[in-house]
Amino acid sequence: MIPLLSLQRITAGYGEISILKDVSMELFSGQIYALLGPNGGGKSTTLKVCSGQLLPTKGELIIAGKVMNGSEPNALARAGICTIPEGKGIFPNLTVRENLLMMTSSGVSIEAIEEVTYRRFPQLSSRTNQLAGTLSGGEQQMLAMSRALSTNPAILLLDELSMGLAPLIVGQLYEIVQQIAEEGVAILVVEQFANIVLEIATTAGIMTHGKLIKEGIPSEIQKYLKHAYLG
């Protein structure tokens, strides 16, 4: 099976400062890969490389078997990559419906987008005309996920889904993430708070100091977390 996303010996950084050092990983259809580790370890930088926001200085970014080094973010989006950034990614001064309407530029009708959105997140159906910035934090994250999924991505990149949200809401969102993976979407999750994402992940890796120091199934990774975060 060809991985949908592959990083092969990636080195990347900002100016003369290297953040990622010889990082390799693979992500397959239907897989949830939890990328864990302390702040400053290189997790978000990895997502930037995957989405084309940061060009690697060494190594290869491969999407569905095709080397995509140097591709612009819009080219990677057309190749099936979609990112939900830290801090959500909605237009707070637009209504829920207007936020969804923005996604019709991909060629999908607003009716189709709303049907999928309200089926996955029924509580948004009563917020159609409400300004997105006045939604609760959890509802804003639901809207951000709905916008992303309207493009029918093959690969979904999630950056700190739990930020600022109550544990109950985070659990509900990760249940949706698991359902999305069951539909065949490959999902790479960057998350500092590990326990809840390990409950749904199929693979996990620990990143510190720009290196992927451990990779395996969640039950194997769990016992290494304390050392990774504290030592």
C-alpha positions in Angstrom: 0.0 0.0 0.0 1.3 3.4 -1.0 1.2 6.0 1.9 -0.9 9.1 1.2 1.7 11.2 3.0 5.3 10.5 3.4 8.2 12.5 4.9 11.6 11.1 3.9 14.5 12.4 6.0 13.2 15.9 6.2 15.3 18.8 7.5 13.6 22.2 7.8 13.7 25.4 9.8 13.7 29.2 9.7 16.7 31.0 8.3 19.9 29.3 9.6 18.1 27.6 12.4 17.1 24.0 11.8 14.0 22.8 13.6 13.4 19.4 12.1 16.3 17.1 11.7 16.1 14.0 9.5 12.4 13.3 10.2 10.7 10.4 8.4 7.1 9.2 8.8 4.3 7.7 6.7 0.5 8.2 6.9 -1.9 5.8 5.2 -5.6 6.0 4.3 -7.8 5.6 7.4 -4.9 6.1 9.8 -4.8 8.5 12.7 -1.2 9.4 13.5 -0.8 11.3 16.8 2.3 13.4 16.8 3.1 14.2 20.5 5.8 15.9 22.5 6.5 19.1 24.4 6.2 22.6 23.1 9.0 23.7 20.8 9.8 20.1 19.7 8.9 20.6 16.1 5.4 19.3 15.8 3.8 22.4 14.3 6.8 22.8 12.0 6.1 19.3 10.7 2.6 20.3 9.8 3.9 23.4 8.0 6.2 21.2 5.9 3.3 18.8 5.1 1.0 21.7 4.0 3.6 23.6 2.0 3.9 26.5 4.3 7.6 25.7 4.9 10.0 24.3 2.4 12.3 21.6 3.6 16.1 22.2 3.1 16.7 18.4 2.8 14.6 15.3 2.2 11.4 14.7 0.3 7.7 15.4 0.9 5.7 12.8 -1.0 2.0 12.8 -1.6 0.4 9.6 -2.9 3.7 8.5 -4.4 4.5 11.9 -6.0 7.4 14.0 -4.7 5.9 17.5 -4.0 9.0 19.4 -2.8 8.6 23.1 -3.6 4.9 22.9 -4.2 2.8 25.9 -3.1 0.1 25.3 -0.4 -2.7 25.7 -3.0 -1.1 22.9 -5.1 -0.9 20.7 -2.0 -4.6 21.5 -1.2 -5.6 20.4 -4.7 -3.6 17.2 -4.1 -5.9 16.5 -1.1 -4.2 18.1 1.9 -6.3 20.2 4.3 -5.2 21.9 7.5 -7.1 23.0 10.6 -4.7 25.3 12.2 -4.1 26.1 15.9 -6.7 28.7 16.8 -9.4 27.2 14.5 -9.5 29.0 11.2 -12.9 30.6 10.7 -14.1 34.1 9.8 -15.5 35.4 13.1 -17.3 38.4 11.6 -19.3 36.1 9.2 -22.2 34.0 10.1 -22.0 30.2 10.2 -23.7 29.9 6.8 -21.5 32.6 5.3 -18.4 30.7 6.6 -19.7 27.6 4.8 -20.6 29.5 1.7 -17.0 30.5 1.4 -16.2 26.9 0.7 -18.4 26.6 -2.4 -15.4 28.0 -4.3 -14.2 24.3 -4.4 -17.2 23.5 -6.6 -19.5 21.9 -4.0 -23.0 23.4 -3.5 -23.9 25.1 -0.3 -26.8 22.6 0.1 -24.3 19.7 0.0 -22.0 21.4 2.5 -24.8 22.2 4.9 -26.2 18.7 4.7 -22.9 17.1 5.7 -22.2 19.8 8.3 -25.5 19.6 10.1 -25.4 15.8 10.0 -22.0 15.7 11.7 -22.6 18.7 14.0 -26.4 19.0 14.6 -26.0 21.8 17.1 -24.7 24.1 14.3 -28.0 23.8 12.5 -29.6 26.2 15.0 -26.7 28.7 14.7 -26.9 29.2 10.9 -27.3 33.0 11.1 -25.2 33.6 14.2 -21.8 35.3 13.8 -19.1 32.6 14.1 -17.1 34.7 16.6 -20.0 34.5 19.1 -20.1 30.7 19.0 -18.6 28.7 21.9 -15.1 27.5 21.5 -16.3 24.0 20.8 -18.8 25.2 18.2 -16.1 27.3 16.5 -13.9 24.2 16.2 -16.8 22.2 14.8 -17.3 24.9 12.2 -13.6 24.9 11.3 -13.8 21.1 10.9 -16.9 21.5 8.7 -15.1 24.0 6.5 -12.1 21.7 6.1 -14.2 18.6 5.3 -16.2 20.4 2.7 -13.2 20.0 0.4 -13.3 16.2 0.7 -9.6 16.0 1.7 -7.6 12.8 1.5 -5.3 14.0 4.3 -6.4 16.1 7.2 -3.8 17.9 9.4 -5.0 19.0 12.9 -3.0 21.3 15.1 -3.9 21.4 18.8 -7.6 20.5 18.4 -8.0 20.7 22.2 -6.7 24.2 22.7 -8.9 26.2 25.1 -11.7 23.6 25.1 -13.2 21.6 28.0 -12.3 17.9 28.1 -15.9 16.8 27.4 -16.0 18.9 24.2 -12.5 17.6 23.2 -13.7 14.1 23.6 -16.7 14.7 21.4 -14.5 16.3 18.7 -12.1 13.4 18.7 -15.1 11.0 18.3 -15.8 12.9 15.1 -12.2 12.6 14.0 -12.3 8.9 14.5 -15.5 8.7 12.3 -13.7 10.8 9.6 -10.8 8.3 9.6 -13.2 5.4 9.2 -14.3 7.0 6.0 -10.8 6.6 4.6 -9.2 10.0 5.4 -5.6 10.0 6.6 -5.3 12.2 9.7 -2.1 13.6 11.3 -2.9 15.1 14.7 -0.5 17.4 16.6 -1.5 17.4 20.2 0.3 18.4 23.4 -2.3 16.7 25.6 -1.7 13.1 24.7 -4.1 10.9 26.7 -7.4 11.6 24.8 -5.9 11.4 21.3 -4.1 8.1 22.1 -7.5 6.6 22.7 -8.4 7.0 19.0 -5.0 7.0 17.3 -3.8 4.0 15.3 -0.1 5.1 15.4 1.7 7.6 17.5 5.1 9.3 17.5 7.0 11.4 20.0 9.0 14.4 18.8 11.5 16.3 20.8 14.2 18.7 19.7 13.1 18.3 16.1 13.6 14.6 16.0 11.1 11.7 15.9 12.5 9.7 18.8 9.9 7.0 19.1 7.1 5.7 16.9 4.7 2.8 17.4 1.2 1.8 18.5 -0.4 4.0 21.2 0.0 1.4 24.0 3.7 1.3 23.3 4.1 5.1 23.1 2.2 5.8 26.4 4.9 4.6 28.7 7.5 6.9 27.0 5.5 10.1 27.3 6.6 11.1 30.8 10.3 10.9 29.9 9.7 12.7 26.7 7.9 15.6 28.4 9.9 15.8 31.5 13.3 14.4 30.7 
